[in-house]
């Protein structure tokens, strides 16, 4: 594109999406990341930023039920899609089975990485409600935690999987 063509490009785009089940129609900056949109425009600060290179998993959210790194995923790309963040996991103010298992298994300490682990674990359990320990470890391999040593996180996911299977649903 020539410099003239670039200067004629719009700086922002109107999008329509659903975030945690709520319809959202907004103008977003074309270069804004999904993390910036969630945090700055919508006030959903559970999605954290750390490496901003798709390496740590801290910013993981689900777009059409698939995990994405919100730090590099463009906000304009959620037009017409469903987005779920950690704020959308609880139901009527009550923690879901996975969130409860994280608390009860001491799978969080500083909490910085927790939202990313919860979203990746949600994706795993929706795809595979009965994962082995090895499958949990492998699925969460892209998420980094500097506090827990990972074992409590893995145990929490396995615990939640058992609770979900026993309840026959994805929520407590």
Chimera marker file (.cmm) of the C-alpha trace (Angstrom):
<marker_set name="trace">
<marker id="1" x="0.000" y="0.000" z="0.000" r="1" g="1" b="0" radius="0.5"/>
<marker id="2" x="1.124" y="3.486" z="-0.737" r="1" g="1" b="0" radius="0.5"/>
<marker id="3" x="1.453" y="6.081" z="1.999" r="1" g="1" b="0" radius="0.5"/>
<marker id="4" x="-1.688" y="7.782" z="0.670" r="1" g="1" b="0" radius="0.5"/>
<marker id="5" x="-3.691" y="4.541" z="0.822" r="1" g="1" b="0" radius="0.5"/>
<marker id="6" x="-2.507" y="3.935" z="4.379" r="1" g="1" b="0" radius="0.5"/>
<marker id="7" x="-3.555" y="7.408" z="5.473" r="1" g="1" b="0" radius="0.5"/>
<marker id="8" x="-7.080" y="6.772" z="4.146" r="1" g="1" b="0" radius="0.5"/>
<marker id="9" x="-7.556" y="3.605" z="6.196" r="1" g="1" b="0" radius="0.5"/>
<marker id="10" x="-9.940" y="4.000" z="9.159" r="1" g="1" b="0" radius="0.5"/>
<marker id="11" x="-8.310" y="4.164" z="12.573" r="1" g="1" b="0" radius="0.5"/>
<marker id="12" x="-11.051" y="2.191" z="14.260" r="1" g="1" b="0" radius="0.5"/>
<marker id="13" x="-13.735" y="-0.335" z="13.446" r="1" g="1" b="0" radius="0.5"/>
<marker id="14" x="-17.205" y="-1.063" z="14.799" r="1" g="1" b="0" radius="0.5"/>
<marker id="15" x="-17.462" y="-4.586" z="16.195" r="1" g="1" b="0" radius="0.5"/>
<marker id="16" x="-20.296" y="-6.649" z="17.594" r="1" g="1" b="0" radius="0.5"/>
<marker id="17" x="-19.396" y="-9.489" z="19.899" r="1" g="1" b="0" radius="0.5"/>
<marker id="18" x="-20.581" y="-11.330" z="22.977" r="1" g="1" b="0" radius="0.5"/>
<marker id="19" x="-18.386" y="-11.115" z="26.069" r="1" g="1" b="0" radius="0.5"/>
<marker id="20" x="-19.308" y="-13.520" z="28.851" r="1" g="1" b="0" radius="0.5"/>
<marker id="21" x="-22.725" y="-13.906" z="27.239" r="1" g="1" b="0" radius="0.5"/>
<marker id="22" x="-23.456" y="-10.179" z="26.998" r="1" g="1" b="0" radius="0.5"/>
<marker id="23" x="-23.799" y="-8.506" z="23.604" r="1" g="1" b="0" radius="0.5"/>
<marker id="24" x="-21.266" y="-5.723" z="23.082" r="1" g="1" b="0" radius="0.5"/>
<marker id="25" x="-21.171" y="-3.238" z="20.205" r="1" g="1" b="0" radius="0.5"/>
<marker id="26" x="-18.198" y="-0.868" z="20.258" r="1" g="1" b="0" radius="0.5"/>
<marker id="27" x="-15.719" y="0.983" z="18.147" r="1" g="1" b="0" radius="0.5"/>
<marker id="28" x="-12.241" y="-0.393" z="18.709" r="1" g="1" b="0" radius="0.5"/>
<marker id="29" x="-8.879" y="0.822" z="17.560" r="1" g="1" b="0" radius="0.5"/>
<marker id="30" x="-7.691" y="-1.356" z="14.686" r="1" g="1" b="0" radius="0.5"/>
<marker id="31" x="-4.395" y="-2.079" z="16.402" r="1" g="1" b="0" radius="0.5"/>
<marker id="32" x="-5.832" y="-2.632" z="19.885" r="1" g="1" b="0" radius="0.5"/>
<marker id="33" x="-5.286" y="-6.082" z="21.312" r="1" g="1" b="0" radius="0.5"/>
<marker id="34" x="-8.101" y="-8.064" z="22.825" r="1" g="1" b="0" radius="0.5"/>
<marker id="35" x="-6.434" y="-7.647" z="26.223" r="1" g="1" b="0" radius="0.5"/>
<marker id="36" x="-6.427" y="-3.860" z="25.861" r="1" g="1" b="0" radius="0.5"/>
<marker id="37" x="-10.077" y="-3.895" z="24.795" r="1" g="1" b="0" radius="0.5"/>
<marker id="38" x="-11.130" y="-6.139" z="27.684" r="1" g="1" b="0" radius="0.5"/>
<marker id="39" x="-9.148" y="-4.259" z="30.323" r="1" g="1" b="0" radius="0.5"/>
<marker id="40" x="-9.272" y="-0.636" z="29.168" r="1" g="1" b="0" radius="0.5"/>
<marker id="41" x="-12.593" y="-0.407" z="27.336" r="1" g="1" b="0" radius="0.5"/>
<marker id="42" x="-14.705" y="-2.927" z="29.252" r="1" g="1" b="0" radius="0.5"/>
<marker id="43" x="-13.052" y="-2.881" z="32.696" r="1" g="1" b="0" radius="0.5"/>
<marker id="44" x="-12.562" y="-6.668" z="32.704" r="1" g="1" b="0" radius="0.5"/>
<marker id="45" x="-9.217" y="-6.623" z="34.476" r="1" g="1" b="0" radius="0.5"/>
<marker id="46" x="-9.056" y="-10.348" z="35.253" r="1" g="1" b="0" radius="0.5"/>
<marker id="47" x="-7.176" y="-10.766" z="31.980" r="1" g="1" b="0" radius="0.5"/>
<marker id="48" x="-3.619" y="-9.821" z="32.856" r="1" g="1" b="0" radius="0.5"/>
<marker id="49" x="-0.670" y="-8.826" z="30.677" r="1" g="1" b="0" radius="0.5"/>
<marker id="50" x="2.812" y="-10.149" z="31.270" r="1" g="1" b="0" radius="0.5"/>
<marker id="51" x="5.086" y="-11.252" z="28.422" r="1" g="1" b="0" radius="0.5"/>
<marker id="52" x="2.910" y="-9.820" z="25.599" r="1" g="1" b="0" radius="0.5"/>
<marker id="53" x="4.514" y="-12.427" z="23.297" r="1" g="1" b="0" radius="0.5"/>
<marker id="54" x="2.188" y="-15.452" z="23.645" r="1" g="1" b="0" radius="0.5"/>
<marker id="55" x="4.673" y="-17.195" z="25.916" r="1" g="1" b="0" radius="0.5"/>
<marker id="56" x="3.311" y="-17.145" z="29.480" r="1" g="1" b="0" radius="0.5"/>
<marker id="57" x="-0.436" y="-17.844" z="29.192" r="1" g="1" b="0" radius="0.5"/>
<marker id="58" x="-1.392" y="-15.150" z="31.696" r="1" g="1" b="0" radius="0.5"/>
<marker id="59" x="-3.713" y="-13.436" z="29.199" r="1" g="1" b="0" radius="0.5"/>
<marker id="60" x="-5.560" y="-16.569" z="28.042" r="1" g="1" b="0" radius="0.5"/>
<marker id="61" x="-9.247" y="-16.133" z="27.209" r="1" g="1" b="0" radius="0.5"/>
<marker id="62" x="-11.632" y="-18.235" z="25.146" r="1" g="1" b="0" radius="0.5"/>
<marker id="63" x="-12.844" y="-17.071" z="21.745" r="1" g="1" b="0" radius="0.5"/>
<marker id="64" x="-15.531" y="-19.357" z="20.361" r="1" g="1" b="0" radius="0.5"/>
<marker id="65" x="-14.484" y="-21.850" z="23.049" r="1" g="1" b="0" radius="0.5"/>
<marker id="66" x="-10.851" y="-21.934" z="21.904" r="1" g="1" b="0" radius="0.5"/>
<marker id="67" x="-8.020" y="-20.512" z="24.004" r="1" g="1" b="0" radius="0.5"/>
<marker id="68" x="-6.237" y="-17.487" z="22.592" r="1" g="1" b="0" radius="0.5"/>
<marker id="69" x="-3.560" y="-15.148" z="23.878" r="1" g="1" b="0" radius="0.5"/>
<marker id="70" x="-5.388" y="-11.853" z="24.350" r="1" g="1" b="0" radius="0.5"/>
<marker id="71" x="-2.059" y="-10.000" z="24.338" r="1" g="1" b="0" radius="0.5"/>
<marker id="72" x="-1.573" y="-10.585" z="20.609" r="1" g="1" b="0" radius="0.5"/>
<marker id="73" x="-5.118" y="-11.293" z="19.386" r="1" g="1" b="0" radius="0.5"/>
<marker id="74" x="-6.615" y="-8.167" z="17.822" r="1" g="1" b="0" radius="0.5"/>
<marker id="75" x="-9.863" y="-6.822" z="19.247" r="1" g="1" b="0" radius="0.5"/>
<marker id="76" x="-11.299" y="-6.343" z="15.744" r="1" g="1" b="0" radius="0.5"/>
<marker id="77" x="-10.999" y="-10.097" z="15.256" r="1" g="1" b="0" radius="0.5"/>
<marker id="78" x="-13.680" y="-10.825" z="17.872" r="1" g="1" b="0" radius="0.5"/>
<marker id="79" x="-16.333" y="-9.256" z="15.651" r="1" g="1" b="0" radius="0.5"/>
<marker id="80" x="-19.170" y="-11.787" z="15.471" r="1" g="1" b="0" radius="0.5"/>
<marker id="81" x="-17.522" y="-14.106" z="18.001" r="1" g="1" b="0" radius="0.5"/>
<marker id="82" x="-18.139" y="-15.281" z="21.548" r="1" g="1" b="0" radius="0.5"/>
<marker id="83" x="-15.498" y="-14.328" z="24.143" r="1" g="1" b="0" radius="0.5"/>
<marker id="84" x="-15.228" y="-15.729" z="27.660" r="1" g="1" b="0" radius="0.5"/>
<marker id="85" x="-12.994" y="-14.277" z="30.340" r="1" g="1" b="0" radius="0.5"/>
<marker id="86" x="-12.379" y="-15.307" z="33.916" r="1" g="1" b="0" radius="0.5"/>
<marker id="87" x="-15.126" y="-12.902" z="34.987" r="1" g="1" b="0" radius="0.5"/>
<marker id="88" x="-17.603" y="-15.092" z="33.117" r="1" g="1" b="0" radius="0.5"/>
<marker id="89" x="-16.835" y="-18.323" z="34.972" r="1" g="1" b="0" radius="0.5"/>
<marker id="90" x="-18.804" y="-17.730" z="38.158" r="1" g="1" b="0" radius="0.5"/>
<marker id="91" x="-22.563" y="-18.162" z="37.980" r="1" g="1" b="0" radius="0.5"/>
<marker id="92" x="-24.836" y="-15.824" z="39.967" r="1" g="1" b="0" radius="0.5"/>
<marker id="93" x="-21.894" y="-14.804" z="42.141" r="1" g="1" b="0" radius="0.5"/>
<marker id="94" x="-21.014" y="-18.414" z="42.997" r="1" g="1" b="0" radius="0.5"/>
<marker id="95" x="-17.654" y="-19.901" z="42.035" r="1" g="1" b="0" radius="0.5"/>
<marker id="96" x="-17.881" y="-22.755" z="39.560" r="1" g="1" b="0" radius="0.5"/>
<marker id="97" x="-16.402" y="-26.200" z="40.266" r="1" g="1" b="0" radius="0.5"/>
<marker id="98" x="-13.027" y="-25.314" z="38.766" r="1" g="1" b="0" radius="0.5"/>
<marker id="99" x="-12.702" y="-22.041" z="40.666" r="1" g="1" b="0" radius="0.5"/>
<marker id="100" x="-13.684" y="-23.766" z="43.913" r="1" g="1" b="0" radius="0.5"/>
<marker id="101" x="-11.147" y="-26.527" z="43.299" r="1" g="1" b="0" radius="0.5"/>
<marker id="102" x="-8.416" y="-23.928" z="42.745" r="1" g="1" b="0" radius="0.5"/>
<marker id="103" x="-9.213" y="-22.332" z="46.102" r="1" g="1" b="0" radius="0.5"/>
<marker id="104" x="-9.515" y="-25.606" z="48.008" r="1" g="1" b="0" radius="0.5"/>
<marker id="105" x="-6.341" y="-27.108" z="46.493" r="1" g="1" b="0" radius="0.5"/>
<marker id="106" x="-4.290" y="-23.943" z="47.138" r="1" g="1" b="0" radius="0.5"/>
<marker id="107" x="-3.699" y="-23.660" z="43.389" r="1" g="1" b="0" radius="0.5"/>
<marker id="108" x="-3.166" y="-19.930" z="43.580" r="1" g="1" b="0" radius="0.5"/>
<marker id="109" x="-0.836" y="-17.801" z="45.595" r="1" g="1" b="0" radius="0.5"/>
<marker id="110" x="-0.134" y="-14.366" z="44.193" r="1" g="1" b="0" radius="0.5"/>
<marker id="111" x="-3.021" y="-14.845" z="41.741" r="1" g="1" b="0" radius="0.5"/>
<marker id="112" x="-1.346" y="-13.173" z="38.780" r="1" g="1" b="0" radius="0.5"/>
<marker id="113" x="-1.420" y="-16.284" z="36.566" r="1" g="1" b="0" radius="0.5"/>
<marker id="114" x="-4.666" y="-17.709" z="37.939" r="1" g="1" b="0" radius="0.5"/>
<marker id="115" x="-7.069" y="-16.304" z="35.329" r="1" g="1" b="0" radius="0.5"/>
<marker id="116" x="-4.991" y="-17.747" z="32.491" r="1" g="1" b="0" radius="0.5"/>
<marker id="117" x="-4.816" y="-21.154" z="34.173" r="1" g="1" b="0" radius="0.5"/>
<marker id="118" x="-8.560" y="-21.095" z="34.842" r="1" g="1" b="0" radius="0.5"/>
<marker id="119" x="-9.367" y="-20.300" z="31.218" r="1" g="1" b="0" radius="0.5"/>
<marker id="120" x="-7.009" y="-22.937" z="29.826" r="1" g="1" b="0" radius="0.5"/>
<marker id="121" x="-8.345" y="-25.483" z="32.322" r="1" g="1" b="0" radius="0.5"/>
<marker id="122" x="-11.918" y="-24.588" z="31.351" r="1" g="1" b="0" radius="0.5"/>
<marker id="123" x="-11.039" y="-25.262" z="27.730" r="1" g="1" b="0" radius="0.5"/>
<marker id="124" x="-9.446" y="-28.588" z="28.630" r="1" g="1" b="0" radius="0.5"/>
<marker id="125" x="-12.370" y="-29.788" z="30.749" r="1" g="1" b="0" radius="0.5"/>
<marker id="126" x="-14.899" y="-28.793" z="28.091" r="1" g="1" b="0" radius="0.5"/>
<marker id="127" x="-12.962" y="-30.823" z="25.528" r="1" g="1" b="0" radius="0.5"/>
<marker id="128" x="-12.041" y="-33.696" z="27.836" r="1" g="1" b="0" radius="0.5"/>
<marker id="129" x="-14.090" y="-34.063" z="31.046" r="1" g="1" b="0" radius="0.5"/>
<marker id="130" x="-11.892" y="-36.927" z="32.285" r="1" g="1" b="0" radius="0.5"/>
<marker id="131" x="-8.267" y="-35.934" z="31.638" r="1" g="1" b="0" radius="0.5"/>
<marker id="132" x="-5.326" y="-37.888" z="32.999" r="1" g="1" b="0" radius="0.5"/>
<marker id="133" x="-2.689" y="-36.097" z="35.044" r="1" g="1" b="0" radius="0.5"/>
<marker id="134" x="-0.380" y="-36.246" z="32.024" r="1" g="1" b="0" radius="0.5"/>
<marker id="135" x="-3.042" y="-34.653" z="29.805" r="1" g="1" b="0" radius="0.5"/>
<marker id="136" x="-3.557" y="-31.808" z="32.294" r="1" g="1" b="0" radius="0.5"/>
<marker id="137" x="0.184" y="-31.154" z="32.512" r="1" g="1" b="0" radius="0.5"/>
<marker id="138" x="0.518" y="-31.219" z="28.736" r="1" g="1" b="0" radius="0.5"/>
<marker id="139" x="-2.495" y="-28.943" z="28.128" r="1" g="1" b="0" radius="0.5"/>
<marker id="140" x="-1.288" y="-26.358" z="30.638" r="1" g="1" b="0" radius="0.5"/>
<marker id="141" x="2.310" y="-26.512" z="29.428" r="1" g="1" b="0" radius="0.5"/>
<marker id="142" x="2.127" y="-23.005" z="27.919" r="1" g="1" b="0" radius="0.5"/>
<marker id="143" x="1.127" y="-21.332" z="31.183" r="1" g="1" b="0" radius="0.5"/>
<marker id="144" x="3.743" y="-20.099" z="33.613" r="1" g="1" b="0" radius="0.5"/>
<marker id="145" x="3.381" y="-19.858" z="37.396" r="1" g="1" b="0" radius="0.5"/>
<marker id="146" x="6.236" y="-18.720" z="39.593" r="1" g="1" b="0" radius="0.5"/>
<marker id="147" x="4.567" y="-19.435" z="42.946" r="1" g="1" b="0" radius="0.5"/>
<marker id="148" x="2.758" y="-22.764" z="43.204" r="1" g="1" b="0" radius="0.5"/>
<marker id="149" x="5.137" y="-25.311" z="41.747" r="1" g="1" b="0" radius="0.5"/>
<marker id="150" x="2.285" y="-26.457" z="39.444" r="1" g="1" b="0" radius="0.5"/>
<marker id="151" x="1.282" y="-29.559" z="41.434" r="1" g="1" b="0" radius="0.5"/>
<marker id="152" x="-1.627" y="-27.816" z="43.220" r="1" g="1" b="0" radius="0.5"/>
<marker id="153" x="-2.857" y="-26.490" z="39.871" r="1" g="1" b="0" radius="0.5"/>
<marker id="154" x="-2.816" y="-29.933" z="38.280" r="1" g="1" b="0" radius="0.5"/>
<marker id="155" x="-4.541" y="-31.409" z="41.338" r="1" g="1" b="0" radius="0.5"/>
<marker id="156" x="-7.191" y="-28.677" z="41.246" r="1" g="1" b="0" radius="0.5"/>
<marker id="157" x="-8.005" y="-29.436" z="37.600" r="1" g="1" b="0" radius="0.5"/>
<marker id="158" x="-8.271" y="-33.163" z="38.319" r="1" g="1" b="0" radius="0.5"/>
<marker id="159" x="-10.417" y="-32.436" z="41.385" r="1" g="1" b="0" radius="0.5"/>
<marker id="160" x="-12.707" y="-30.162" z="39.351" r="1" g="1" b="0" radius="0.5"/>
<marker id="161" x="-12.995" y="-32.788" z="36.615" r="1" g="1" b="0" radius="0.5"/>
<marker id="162" x="-14.216" y="-35.300" z="39.209" r="1" g="1" b="0" radius="0.5"/>
<marker id="163" x="-16.708" y="-32.808" z="40.640" r="1" g="1" b="0" radius="0.5"/>
<marker id="164" x="-18.048" y="-31.923" z="37.214" r="1" g="1" b="0" radius="0.5"/>
<marker id="165" x="-18.432" y="-35.577" z="36.224" r="1" g="1" b="0" radius="0.5"/>
<marker id="166" x="-20.147" y="-36.361" z="39.548" r="1" g="1" b="0" radius="0.5"/>
<marker id="167" x="-22.551" y="-33.437" z="39.130" r="1" g="1" b="0" radius="0.5"/>
<marker id="168" x="-23.196" y="-34.228" z="35.482" r="1" g="1" b="0" radius="0.5"/>
<marker id="169" x="-22.755" y="-30.546" z="34.591" r="1" g="1" b="0" radius="0.5"/>
<marker id="170" x="-20.034" y="-27.942" z="34.128" r="1" g="1" b="0" radius="0.5"/>
<marker id="171" x="-21.118" y="-25.902" z="37.166" r="1" g="1" b="0" radius="0.5"/>
<marker id="172" x="-21.599" y="-26.684" z="40.856" r="1" g="1" b="0" radius="0.5"/>
<link id1="1" id2="2" r="1" g="1" b="0" radius="0.2"/>
<link id1="2" id2="3" r="1" g="1" b="0" radius="0.2"/>
<link id1="3" id2="4" r="1" g="1" b="0" radius="0.2"/>
<link id1="4" id2="5" r="1" g="1" b="0" radius="0.2"/>
<link id1="5" id2="6" r="1" g="1" b="0" radius="0.2"/>
<link id1="6" id2="7" r="1" g="1" b="0" radius="0.2"/>
<link id1="7" id2="8" r="1" g="1" b="0" radius="0.2"/>
<link id1="8" id2="9" r="1" g="1" b="0" radius="0.2"/>
<link id1="9" id2="10" r="1" g="1" b="0" radius="0.2"/>
<link id1="10" id2="11" r="1" g="1" b="0" radius="0.2"/>
<link id1="11" id2="12" r="1" g="1" b="0" radius="0.2"/>
<link id1="12" id2="13" r="1" g="1" b="0" radius="0.2"/>
<link id1="13" id2="14" r="1" g="1" b="0" radius="0.2"/>
<link id1="14" id2="15" r="1" g="1" b="0" radius="0.2"/>
<link id1="15" id2="16" r="1" g="1" b="0" radius="0.2"/>
<link id1="16" id2="17" r="1" g="1" b="0" radius="0.2"/>
<link id1="17" id2="18" r="1" g="1" b="0" radius="0.2"/>
<link id1="18" id2="19" r="1" g="1" b="0" radius="0.2"/>
<link id1="19" id2="20" r="1" g="1" b="0" radius="0.2"/>
<link id1="20" id2="21" r="1" g="1" b="0" radius="0.2"/>
<link id1="21" id2="22" r="1" g="1" b="0" radius="0.2"/>
<link id1="22" id2="23" r="1" g="1" b="0" radius="0.2"/>
<link id1="23" id2="24" r="1" g="1" b="0" radius="0.2"/>
<link id1="24" id2="25" r="1" g="1" b="0" radius="0.2"/>
<link id1="25" id2="26" r="1" g="1" b="0" radius="0.2"/>
<link id1="26" id2="27" r="1" g="1" b="0" radius="0.2"/>
<link id1="27" id2="28" r="1" g="1" b="0" radius="0.2"/>
<link id1="28" id2="29" r="1" g="1" b="0" radius="0.2"/>
<link id1="29" id2="30" r="1" g="1" b="0" radius="0.2"/>
<link id1="30" id2="31" r="1" g="1" b="0" radius="0.2"/>
<link id1="31" id2="32" r="1" g="1" b="0" radius="0.2"/>
<link id1="32" id2="33" r="1" g="1" b="0" radius="0.2"/>
<link id1="33" id2="34" r="1" g="1" b="0" radius="0.2"/>
<link id1="34" id2="35" r="1" g="1" b="0" radius="0.2"/>
<link id1="35" id2="36" r="1" g="1" b="0" radius="0.2"/>
<link id1="36" id2="37" r="1" g="1" b="0" radius="0.2"/>
<link id1="37" id2="38" r="1" g="1" b="0" radius="0.2"/>
<link id1="38" id2="39" r="1" g="1" b="0" radius="0.2"/>
<link id1="39" id2="40" r="1" g="1" b="0" radius="0.2"/>
<link id1="40" id2="41" r="1" g="1" b="0" radius="0.2"/>
<link id1="41" id2="42" r="1" g="1" b="0" radius="0.2"/>
<link id1="42" id2="43" r="1" g="1" b="0" radius="0.2"/>
<link id1="43" id2="44" r="1" g="1" b="0" radius="0.2"/>
<link id1="44" id2="45" r="1" g="1" b="0" radius="0.2"/>
<link id1="45" id2="46" r="1" g="1" b="0" radius="0.2"/>
<link id1="46" id2="47" r="1" g="1" b="0" radius="0.2"/>
<link id1="47" id2="48" r="1" g="1" b="0" radius="0.2"/>
<link id1="48" id2="49" r="1" g="1" b="0" radius="0.2"/>
<link id1="49" id2="50" r="1" g="1" b="0" radius="0.2"/>
<link id1="50" id2="51" r="1" g="1" b="0" radius="0.2"/>
<link id1="51" id2="52" r="1" g="1" b="0" radius="0.2"/>
<link id1="52" id2="53" r="1" g="1" b="0" radius="0.2"/>
<link id1="53" id2="54" r="1" g="1" b="0" radius="0.2"/>
<link id1="54" id2="55" r="1" g="1" b="0" radius="0.2"/>
<link id1="55" id2="56" r="1" g="1" b="0" radius="0.2"/>
<link id1="56" id2="57" r="1" g="1" b="0" radius="0.2"/>
<link id1="57" id2="58" r="1" g="1" b="0" radius="0.2"/>
<link id1="58" id2="59" r="1" g="1" b="0" radius="0.2"/>
<link id1="59" id2="60" r="1" g="1" b="0" radius="0.2"/>
<link id1="60" id2="61" r="1" g="1" b="0" radius="0.2"/>
<link id1="61" id2="62" r="1" g="1" b="0" radius="0.2"/>
<link id1="62" id2="63" r="1" g="1" b="0" radius="0.2"/>
<link id1="63" id2="64" r="1" g="1" b="0" radius="0.2"/>
<link id1="64" id2="65" r="1" g="1" b="0" radius="0.2"/>
<link id1="65" id2="66" r="1" g="1" b="0" radius="0.2"/>
<link id1="66" id2="67" r="1" g="1" b="0" radius="0.2"/>
<link id1="67" id2="68" r="1" g="1" b="0" radius="0.2"/>
<link id1="68" id2="69" r="1" g="1" b="0" radius="0.2"/>
<link id1="69" id2="70" r="1" g="1" b="0" radius="0.2"/>
<link id1="70" id2="71" r="1" g="1" b="0" radius="0.2"/>
<link id1="71" id2="72" r="1" g="1" b="0" radius="0.2"/>
<link id1="72" id2="73" r="1" g="1" b="0" radius="0.2"/>
<link id1="73" id2="74" r="1" g="1" b="0" radius="0.2"/>
<link id1="74" id2="75" r="1" g="1" b="0" radius="0.2"/>
<link id1="75" id2="76" r="1" g="1" b="0" radius="0.2"/>
<link id1="76" id2="77" r="1" g="1" b="0" radius="0.2"/>
<link id1="77" id2="78" r="1" g="1" b="0" radius="0.2"/>
<link id1="78" id2="79" r="1" g="1" b="0" radius="0.2"/>
<link id1="79" id2="80" r="1" g="1" b="0" radius="0.2"/>
<link id1="80" id2="81" r="1" g="1" b="0" radius="0.2"/>
<link id1="81" id2="82" r="1" g="1" b="0" radius="0.2"/>
<link id1="82" id2="83" r="1" g="1" b="0" radius="0.2"/>
<link id1="83" id2="84" r="1" g="1" b="0" radius="0.2"/>
<link id1="84" id2="85" r="1" g="1" b="0" radius="0.2"/>
<link id1="85" id2="86" r="1" g="1" b="0" radius="0.2"/>
<link id1="86" id2="87" r="1" g="1" b="0" radius="0.2"/>
<link id1="87" id2="88" r="1" g="1" b="0" radius="0.2"/>
<link id1="88" id2="89" r="1" g="1" b="0" radius="0.2"/>
<link id1="89" id2="90" r="1" g="1" b="0" radius="0.2"/>
<link id1="90" id2="91" r="1" g="1" b="0" radius="0.2"/>
<link id1="91" id2="92" r="1" g="1" b="0" radius="0.2"/>
<link id1="92" id2="93" r="1" g="1" b="0" radius="0.2"/>
<link id1="93" id2="94" r="1" g="1" b="0" radius="0.2"/>
<link id1="94" id2="95" r="1" g="1" b="0" radius="0.2"/>
<link id1="95" id2="96" r="1" g="1" b="0" radius="0.2"/>
<link id1="96" id2="97" r="1" g="1" b="0" radius="0.2"/>
<link id1="97" id2="98" r="1" g="1" b="0" radius="0.2"/>
<link id1="98" id2="99" r="1" g="1" b="0" radius="0.2"/>
<link id1="99" id2="100" r="1" g="1" b="0" radius="0.2"/>
<link id1="100" id2="101" r="1" g="1" b="0" radius="0.2"/>
<link id1="101" id2="102" r="1" g="1" b="0" radius="0.2"/>
<link id1="102" id2="103" r="1" g="1" b="0" radius="0.2"/>
<link id1="103" id2="104" r="1" g="1" b="0" radius="0.2"/>
<link id1="104" id2="105" r="1" g="1" b="0" radius="0.2"/>
<link id1="105" id2="106" r="1" g="1" b="0" radius="0.2"/>
<link id1="106" id2="107" r="1" g="1" b="0" radius="0.2"/>
<link id1="107" id2="108" r="1" g="1" b="0" radius="0.2"/>
<link id1="108" id2="109" r="1" g="1" b="0" radius="0.2"/>
<link id1="109" id2="110" r="1" g="1" b="0" radius="0.2"/>
<link id1="110" id2="111" r="1" g="1" b="0" radius="0.2"/>
<link id1="111" id2="112" r="1" g="1" b="0" radius="0.2"/>
<link id1="112" id2="113" r="1" g="1" b="0" radius="0.2"/>
<link id1="113" id2="114" r="1" g="1" b="0" radius="0.2"/>
<link id1="114" id2="115" r="1" g="1" b="0" radius="0.2"/>
<link id1="115" id2="116" r="1" g="1" b="0" radius="0.2"/>
<link id1="116" id2="117" r="1" g="1" b="0" radius="0.2"/>
<link id1="117" id2="118" r="1" g="1" b="0" radius="0.2"/>
<link id1="118" id2="119" r="1" g="1" b="0" radius="0.2"/>
<link id1="119" id2="120" r="1" g="1" b="0" radius="0.2"/>
<link id1="120" id2="121" r="1" g="1" b="0" radius="0.2"/>
<link id1="121" id2="122" r="1" g="1" b="0" radius="0.2"/>
<link id1="122" id2="123" r="1" g="1" b="0" radius="0.2"/>
<link id1="123" id2="124" r="1" g="1" b="0" radius="0.2"/>
<link id1="124" id2="125" r="1" g="1" b="0" radius="0.2"/>
<link id1="125" id2="126" r="1" g="1" b="0" radius="0.2"/>
<link id1="126" id2="127" r="1" g="1" b="0" radius="0.2"/>
<link id1="127" id2="128" r="1" g="1" b="0" radius="0.2"/>
<link id1="128" id2="129" r="1" g="1" b="0" radius="0.2"/>
<link id1="129" id2="130" r="1" g="1" b="0" radius="0.2"/>
<link id1="130" id2="131" r="1" g="1" b="0" radius="0.2"/>
<link id1="131" id2="132" r="1" g="1" b="0" radius="0.2"/>
<link id1="132" id2="133" r="1" g="1" b="0" radius="0.2"/>
<link id1="133" id2="134" r="1" g="1" b="0" radius="0.2"/>
<link id1="134" id2="135" r="1" g="1" b="0" radius="0.2"/>
<link id1="135" id2="136" r="1" g="1" b="0" radius="0.2"/>
<link id1="136" id2="137" r="1" g="1" b="0" radius="0.2"/>
<link id1="137" id2="138" r="1" g="1" b="0" radius="0.2"/>
<link id1="138" id2="139" r="1" g="1" b="0" radius="0.2"/>
<link id1="139" id2="140" r="1" g="1" b="0" radius="0.2"/>
<link id1="140" id2="141" r="1" g="1" b="0" radius="0.2"/>
<link id1="141" id2="142" r="1" g="1" b="0" radius="0.2"/>
<link id1="142" id2="143" r="1" g="1" b="0" radius="0.2"/>
<link id1="143" id2="144" r="1" g="1" b="0" radius="0.2"/>
<link id1="144" id2="145" r="1" g="1" b="0" radius="0.2"/>
<link id1="145" id2="146" r="1" g="1" b="0" radius="0.2"/>
<link id1="146" id2="147" r="1" g="1" b="0" radius="0.2"/>
<link id1="147" id2="148" r="1" g="1" b="0" radius="0.2"/>
<link id1="148" id2="149" r="1" g="1" b="0" radius="0.2"/>
<link id1="149" id2="150" r="1" g="1" b="0" radius="0.2"/>
<link id1="150" id2="151" r="1" g="1" b="0" radius="0.2"/>
<link id1="151" id2="152" r="1" g="1" b="0" radius="0.2"/>
<link id1="152" id2="153" r="1" g="1" b="0" radius="0.2"/>
<link id1="153" id2="154" r="1" g="1" b="0" radius="0.2"/>
<link id1="154" id2="155" r="1" g="1" b="0" radius="0.2"/>
<link id1="155" id2="156" r="1" g="1" b="0" radius="0.2"/>
<link id1="156" id2="157" r="1" g="1" b="0" radius="0.2"/>
<link id1="157" id2="158" r="1" g="1" b="0" radius="0.2"/>
<link id1="158" id2="159" r="1" g="1" b="0" radius="0.2"/>
<link id1="159" id2="160" r="1" g="1" b="0" radius="0.2"/>
<link id1="160" id2="161" r="1" g="1" b="0" radius="0.2"/>
<link id1="161" id2="162" r="1" g="1" b="0" radius="0.2"/>
<link id1="162" id2="163" r="1" g="1" b="0" radius="0.2"/>
<link id1="163" id2="164" r="1" g="1" b="0" radius="0.2"/>
<link id1="164" id2="165" r="1" g="1" b="0" radius="0.2"/>
<link id1="165" id2="166" r="1" g="1" b="0" radius="0.2"/>
<link id1="166" id2="167" r="1" g="1" b="0" radius="0.2"/>
<link id1="167" id2="168" r="1" g="1" b="0" radius="0.2"/>
<link id1="168" id2="169" r="1" g="1" b="0" radius="0.2"/>
<link id1="169" id2="170" r="1" g="1" b="0" radius="0.2"/>
<link id1="170" id2="171" r="1" g="1" b="0" radius="0.2"/>
<link id1="171" id2="172" r="1" g="1" b="0" radius="0.2"/>
</marker_set>
